[in-house]
Amino acid sequence: MRLKANCQLLIAKSRIYNGRPVKVKENSPLAKLLDGKLAIFTGKGGVGKTSLSTAVALSALKTGRRVLLAEVRSSRRIPPLFGVKTENDGPLRLQDGLEWIHLTPAAALEVYAVRLLRFRSVYRAVFEQRAVRRFLKAIPSLSEILVLGHLAFLIEEGRYDLAILDAPSSGPGALMLAAPRAVMQTAPRGPLYNGAEWILKLLENRKQTTINLVVTPEELPVSEAVDLHHRLKDELELPLGAVFLNRTLEDPFPPRAEAVLAAAGRHPLGSSLASSAALLRTRLKLQEVYIDRLRAGVDLEVILLPEILTPGDNLTVVNQLAGALAEKA
């Protein structure tokens, strides 16, 4: 079986991605991520975390891997990228080899309880009572444990080579990842403690799991990323992968551009061009400040990904991001 799987991966590496061969650099952050079982992405809201998670899923898919792309506490943003409309939480097929799921505590509770109790009728008789549900909601960290446990069950089943979790933003994401340890520190030994311990083993397994930070070159996203890095590494001691610095701008100015723009600024027709160029140069200098601050605050590789400005639908943009990811990482 292992020989067959290795052969499939070798064959898959000759496939094309947007007209170009798929090449994953050996020992790169992307290679490490794809070789694991679980890749988690978190960061401040609005930094492109969902787009990057989807781009990584497409990159993994093009290497022949079977991929599960999971969302938590979202508005089911990923299926529409693939032209799929859904009102349920999946699992749902998006492409051959790629499935999506929206992880919710309610669905996770049913999966967990049915596996534990063996009979769905027993689950309905016990856990669908309002009093029981109110009691369960009052248990600290239970929602996070249920969601992570559901994901761990799906990974353990072996249907997927890689699960990618588009986790909640920095604060809620850190609370979710801290939940197993918090439960083990407060709950007595029993099913809840054992489940938390099982999840924590998956999260702490450096060969199986990478937790990746997504950030943009701006004040608040960088500050949150540095704080989150400290909490995940030093307090929770979880395995970190890389920092993906999204939406960076490349410097378009050739040598001696400053003199040319200064001359253009003295001409009535060139003043607006010179003014726009000056604003862009200011933005690029500020970007460098944030990049330097980020690199000084984390001890991870920082992968710069470009701002995608090409017109197109959302999936086109995600495909281009995946292409950039293959080149940069």
LUMDO-71396 format. One line per 10 residues: their letters; for each residue x negated, y, z negated of C-alpha. Coordinates in steps of 0.5 Angstrom, whole numbers, plus 2048, in hexadecimal, padded with zeros to 3 digits. Example, Ala and Ser with C-alpha at 12.3 -4.5 7.8 and 13.67 -1.06 7.14 Angstrom:
BEGIN
as	7E7 7F7 7F0  7E5 7FE 7F2 $
END
This chain:
BEGIN
mrlkancqll	800 800 800  7FA 805 7FE  7F7 803 805  7FD 805 809  7FE 80B 805  7F7 80D 806  7F8 80C 80E  7FE 810 80E  7FB 816 80B  7F5 815 810 $
iaksriyngr	7FA 815 816  7FE 81B 813  7F7 81F 813  7F7 81F 81A  7FE 822 81B  7FF 82A 81D  802 82F 819  804 835 81D  800 833 823  7FA 832 81E $
pvkvkenspl	7F7 82C 81B  7F8 82B 814  7F2 82B 810  7F1 82B 808  7EA 82D 806  7E7 828 802  7E7 829 7FA  7EB 830 7FB  7F0 832 7F7  7F6 830 7FC $
aklldgklai	7F2 829 7FD  7F3 828 7F5  7FA 82B 7F5  7FC 826 7FA  7F8 820 7F7  7FC 821 7F1  804 81F 7EF  806 825 7ED  805 82C 7EF  808 832 7EB $
ftgkggvgkt	808 839 7ED  80A 83F 7E8  809 846 7E8  80C 84D 7E7  813 84D 7EB  813 850 7F2  80C 84E 7F4  80E 849 7F9  80D 843 7F5  813 83F 7F8 $
slstavalsa	810 841 7FF  809 83E 7FD  80C 838 7FA  810 837 800  80A 838 804  806 833 800  80B 82E 801  80B 82F 809  803 82E 808  804 828 804 $
lktgrrvlla	809 825 809  805 826 80F  7FF 821 80C  804 81C 80C  806 81C 804  80E 81B 802  80F 822 7FE  814 824 7F9  815 82B 7F9  819 82D 7F2 $
evrssrripp	81C 834 7F0  81E 836 7E9  823 83B 7E6  824 83E 7EE  829 83F 7F3  827 83A 7F7  823 83E 7FB  81F 839 7FF  824 835 803  826 83B 807 $
lfgvktendg	81F 83C 809  820 835 80D  827 837 810  82A 833 80A  830 835 806  832 832 800  836 833 7FA  833 82D 7F6  82D 82C 7F3  82A 826 7F7 $
plrlqdglew	826 822 7F8  826 825 7FF  822 823 805  81F 829 809  81B 826 80E  818 81F 80F  814 81D 809  816 824 805  81C 824 800  81E 829 7FB $
ihltpaaale	822 829 7F4  824 82F 7F0  823 82C 7E9  828 82E 7E4  829 82C 7DC  82F 829 7DD  82D 824 7E3  827 823 7DF  82B 821 7D9  82F 81C 7DD $
vyavrllrfr	829 819 7E1  826 818 7DA  82C 816 7D6  82E 811 7DB  827 80E 7DC  827 80D 7D4  82E 80B 7D3  82E 807 7DA  835 808 7DB  838 80E 7DE $
svyravfeqr	83F 80D 7DA  83B 80E 7D4  838 814 7D6  83F 817 7D8  842 815 7D1  83D 818 7CD  839 81E 7D0  83F 821 7D4  842 823 7CE  842 82A 7CC $
avrrflkaip	840 829 7C5  83A 825 7C7  838 82A 7CD  838 830 7C8  834 82C 7C3  82F 82A 7C8  82E 831 7CB  82C 833 7C4  826 82F 7C4  820 833 7C5 $
slseilvlgh	81C 832 7CC  821 82C 7CD  823 82F 7D4  81C 830 7D6  81A 829 7D4  820 826 7D8  81E 829 7DE  817 827 7DE  819 820 7DC  81D 820 7E2 $
laflieegry	817 822 7E6  813 81D 7E3  818 817 7E4  818 819 7EC  810 819 7EC  810 812 7E8  815 80F 7ED  810 810 7F2  814 812 7F8  810 818 7F9 $
dlaildapss	808 819 7FA  808 820 7F7  80D 824 7F3  80D 82C 7F4  811 830 7EE  813 837 7EF  813 839 7E8  816 83F 7E5  812 845 7E4  80C 846 7DF $
gpgalmlaap	810 847 7D9  815 841 7DA  810 83D 7DD  80B 83D 7D7  811 83B 7D3  813 836 7D7  80C 833 7D7  80B 834 7D0  812 830 7CE  80F 829 7CE $
ravmqtaprg	80A 82B 7C9  80F 82F 7C5  814 829 7C4  80E 825 7C2  80C 82A 7BD  814 82A 7BA  817 824 7BC  817 81D 7B8  814 817 7BB  81A 814 7C0 $
plyngaewil	81D 815 7C7  81C 81D 7C7  815 81C 7C5  813 817 7C9  816 81A 7CF  812 820 7CE  80B 81C 7CD  80C 819 7D3  80D 820 7D7  807 823 7D4 $
kllenrkqtt	803 81D 7D6  805 81F 7DD  804 826 7DC  7FD 825 7D9  7FB 820 7DE  7F5 824 7E2  7F5 81F 7E8  7FD 81F 7E9  7FF 826 7E7  7FD 82D 7E9 $
inlvvtpeel	800 834 7E6  7FF 839 7EB  800 841 7EA  803 845 7F0  801 84D 7EF  801 853 7F4  7FC 858 7F3  800 85D 7EF  800 85F 7E8  805 85B 7E4 $
pvseavdlhh	804 854 7E8  7FD 854 7E7  7FD 856 7DF  803 850 7DF  7FE 84C 7E2  7F8 84D 7DE  7FD 84C 7D8  800 846 7DA  7F9 843 7DC  7F7 844 7D5 $
rlkdelelpl	7FD 841 7D2  7FD 83B 7D7  7F6 839 7D6  7F4 83B 7CF  7FA 83A 7CB  7FE 834 7CF  7F7 831 7D2  7FB 830 7D8  7F7 82E 7DF  7F7 834 7E3 $
gavflnrtle	7F6 834 7EB  7F5 83B 7EE  7F7 842 7EF  7FB 843 7F5  7FA 84B 7F7  800 84C 7FB  802 852 800  7FB 855 800  7F9 85A 806  7F3 859 80A $
dpfppraeav	7EF 85F 80C  7F0 861 813  7EB 867 813  7E5 866 818  7DE 869 816  7DE 870 817  7E5 871 816  7E5 876 811  7E2 87B 816  7E7 87A 81B $
laaagrhplg	7ED 87A 817  7EA 881 814  7E9 884 81B  7F0 881 81D  7F3 885 817  7F1 88B 819  7F5 88A 820  7FD 88C 81F  7FE 885 822  7FA 881 81E $
sslassaall	7FB 884 817  801 87F 816  7FC 879 818  7F7 87C 813  7FC 87C 80E  7FE 875 80E  7F7 873 80F  7F5 876 808  7FB 873 805  7F9 86C 807 $
rtrlklqevy	7F2 86D 805  7F4 86F 7FE  7F9 869 7FE  7F3 865 800  7EE 868 7FA  7F4 867 7F5  7F5 860 7F8  7ED 85E 7F6  7EE 861 7EF  7F3 85C 7EE $
idrlragvdl	7EF 856 7F1  7E9 858 7ED  7EE 858 7E6  7F1 852 7E8  7EA 84E 7E9  7E8 851 7E3  7EE 84E 7DF  7EE 847 7E1  7E9 842 7E2  7EC 83F 7E8 $
evillpeilt	7EB 83F 7F0  7EF 845 7F3  7F2 844 7FA  7F4 84A 7FE  7FA 849 802  7FC 84E 807  802 852 807  807 84F 80D  809 855 811  80B 851 818 $
pgdnltvvnq	812 852 81A  816 84B 819  81B 847 814  819 845 80D  817 83E 810  812 841 815  80F 846 80F  80E 840 80B  80B 83C 810  806 841 812 $
lagalaeka	804 841 80A  803 83A 80A  7FE 83B 810  7FB 840 80C  7FA 83C 806  7F7 836 80A  7F2 83B 80D  7F1 83F 806  7F1 839 801 $
END
